[in-house]
Amino acid sequence: MARLNPVTLCLLSAFTLFPSSDGDAAPSVPALMHGVDGQIAEHDYRGYWASEKLDGIRAYWTGTQFLTRQGNPIHAPDALIRTLPTTPLDGELWAGRGEFQTVLRTVLDDKPDPDAWQNVRFYAFDLPDEPGPFSDRYAALKKIVANSASPFLALVKQTPVTDNDALQGQLIAINESGGEGLMLHHPDSLYLGDRVESLVKLKTYQEKDAIVVGMTPGKGRLQGLMGALVVRLADGTEFRVGSGFSDAQRAEPPEIGSTILVRHNGVTEKGIPRFARFIREKPML
């Protein structure tokens, strides 16, 4: 895939990813709830509700349009928009396990392709405007989805956790089927536009966003290609990521200043991610 030059990237950012207006106003970022990473061995999750963590694009349905987590508009076909309820919904645009790139290509198109959108569904998992605990919000959400005639709208199903052993088995089954992990909701939790302890992400590995701050040249078979990226986490930790790349990606690596998704297994005593590997470049949504 040909890389875009800086001028083209700026134009795409201005005309594709951000809404146009006479005043060039910045997008309004929706107050979404975000979870924290958890480990089954470190907490008793009995009583939580578990659902599959969908590897798609987080989307906020305002009742009239879709927004990304940064407040940028998602241009869905009018025929789909008209079928959705007017109640604000929090959810994920998803096309199935392993189909993140399919969703990304579809969502980034400012002229929506109805055929491409046929492969995507909006999986709702919460009601941001409802004041009650998650158990009440989920009950109300089930009714909204059940009463909707939209073939585009689906419900993220929740399963009560009986004990950690059963939860571990559920997590393993999801991973073996190509899933990303689990999300755990505490049934008494309120919807808050913040990162909260009552919403937990469970995976058999960890993932972090990292900013590319440099790169090292390849050696031997990789002579003339990128050998490793030097990246920085939000807390300032810097390290190298040298695995997970195809030769094509090494020939045209992510640019300095871009954000990549890094997968790892724990950290060292100095906080450096162990066995860090490149998963994908993160889009500027």
N, C-alpha and C positions, 0 to 999 in steps of 0.2 A: 504494500500500500504506500503510495507516495505521501511524503510528509508535507504539511502545509507550512508556508513561510509565515513570518510574524505578521505581515500585513493582512494575509488571508485570515489568520487566526483572530486578529482584532475585528475584522469585518464580521466573521461568524459570531463572535461574542456579542457584537453590537446588534446584529439583525436577526440572529437565530435563537440565542439563549436568553436574551433579555427582551422584555416587552417594549414596544415603541410607544412614545407619547409625546405630546407637544412640549412638555416640560422636562423630558428625559429623566423622569423620576426613577429612583432606584426601586427594585422590586421589594414588596413587603414580605418579610420572612415570616412564614406561619409558625406559631408557637407550638411545636410538636414535642411530644414526650420521647425521650431517648433512654435506652437501657444501659446497664453496666455489665462487664464481663464477669462470669461466675465460674466456679469449679464445684463439681458434685462432691468432691472429697472435703470441701471446706464449709459446707452448709447443709442443713436439713431442709429440703425443699418440699416436704410433705405439706399438702394443702394448697400449693401453687397450682396454676393451670398452665399446661404446656401446649405449644403449637409449633409447627415446623417454621423455621426461619427461612423465609423465601429470598432467594438470590435474584431480586429484580430491582426496580427503581421505586424508591419511596415516593409516594404521591399523596397530596392532600386535596380532597375534593371539597371545594367551597360550597357546593350546592349549585354552582353554575359553570365552574371550570376547574381543571386540574392545575396544581402548582407543584413544583419541586420543593425539596426541603429548604432551598435557598430563596424560594418565592418566585422563581421564573416560570412562565406559563408553559404547559404541555399542550400541544395542539392535537387534540383527538378529533376524529371525524364527527361532524354534527349529528349524524345518524346514531352514533353511540351516546353522545352527550345527552340527547333528548330522552334516552331511555332511563337515565339515572335519577335517583331521588333527589329532592332539594335539600336534604339533611346533610350537613358537613360530615365527611368521613375521612378517617385516617387509614391508609392501607398501602398496598404494594402492587405495582404493575408488573405482572409476571407471565411468562410464557412456558413455564415448566423448568425442571431441573436441568442445569447446564445450558440454558438458553439466555443468559444475561446479555450477550452481544445482540441477540435478536431483538430484545426489548430496547436496548440502547439505540440501535439503528432506527427503530420505529419512533421512539420518543423524541429523538433529536431532530426529526424531520419537521420543519415548520409548515410544510404543506403535507398534511397527513395523507398517507396512502391507505385507503380503506381495506385493501387486500392484506397489507402488512398487519394492520390492527386486528384482523380476524384471528391472529395467532396469540393475541394478548388478552388477558383478563385483569380486572381490577379486584384484588382480594382485600376486602375490608376487614380490619381487625379492631377498630375502636371508634368511639364517638367523642371527638374532642370537646364538643359543646355541652355534653351531658354532665351534670354536677355530681352524680352519685358514684359509688364504688364500682370497680371493674365488673363485679358480678352483675350489677344492675345494667351497666352499659352493654355488656355482652348479651344479656337477655333482650334488651331493646334492639340491639344490632341484628340479632337473629330474626326478629320480627320484620325489620326493615328489608332485609335481604329476601326473606320468604315472601313478602308481599310485593316485591319488585318483579316486574315482567322483563327486566333487562337481562339478556343473555350474556352481557359483558360483566355483570356484577356477581361476585362470589364471596362466600364467607370463609374466613380463616377459622377452622374449627379448633376448639379448646378441649383438652382432656385433663381432668383432675389428676394430680400426682399423688399416688398412694404411698410411695416410699422411694428412697434414693436408688435402690436396686432396680426397681421398675423403670425409673427415669433413665438410668444408665443403659438399660436394654433398649429403651425407646430411642435414645441418642445414637447408639450403635446401629440400630436398624435404619435410621434416617441416613447416616453416613454411608452405609453399605449400599443404599439405594441411590446414591449420588446427591443427597441433600447436603445443605450447609450446616445445619445444627438445629437448635431449639430456642424458642423464646418462652420465658416464664413470666406470667403475670400473677401478682398477689391479688386475690379476689377483693380485698378491702381497699386497694389503692385507688386514689383519685387521679384524674387526668391532669397532669401538670406540664406546662411547657418548659421542661428542663430535663436534665439527666437525673434519673431517680433510682434508688436502690430496690424499689419494688418491681422493677422490670429488669429481667436478667437474660443475658445472652449466654447460651451454653454451646460450646464446640469442643471437639477433641483436639483442637489446635487453637492458636490465637491469630488474629489479624489486626494490622495497624495501617493507618495511612502514613506515608512518609514523603517528604519533599526531596526531590533530587537536587543535590547541591554540588555534585561533581561526578566524574567517572574516571576509571583507570583503563588503560589500553590492554587488549588481549595479548596473550603470548602463545607460542606454539601453534596449535591448530587454529587458535583464535587471533592470530597475527593479523592486524589490520581491522579488527572488529573491536567492539566494546568488551572489556573483560569483566568489569563490575561497576555498579553504580554506587556512589557515595550518597547516602540519604540521611535525613534528619527527622526525628520524631518531634511531636509537639512539645515535649519536655526538654528538647535540646540535645537528646542523645543522638550521636552520629555513628554510623556503621556502614559496612559494605554489603551489598546484595549482588552475588555473582552467579546464582543458579536460578533456574526457572525460565530462562530466556531461550527462544529459538534463534537460529543463526540470522534469520531475517530481522528479528528484533534487535539483535546485537549490531547489525549493519545500520539500522535506523533506530537507535535507542530513544527512550523518553528524554525530552529536552530538560535542561537545567531549569528549575523553577516549577516543573510539572509535579503532580502528585501521583504516586503509585500505591497499590495495595500490596502489602508484604505479609506473608504467612510465616509463622514461626512456632516453635514448640518450647515455651517457657523462656526464661531469660537467665543470663549469667549473674554472678554476684555483683557485677558492675552495671547491671540493668540492660546489657546488650542482648537483643533477641537471638535465641539459639536456632541454628539451621534455617536462617532467614532465606526465603525464596520469593521471587517475583511472581505475582499472580496476574495483574493487569494494570494498565494505566487508568487512572480515575478521570472520568469526564468532569468538566466544569459545569455542573448542573445548577 
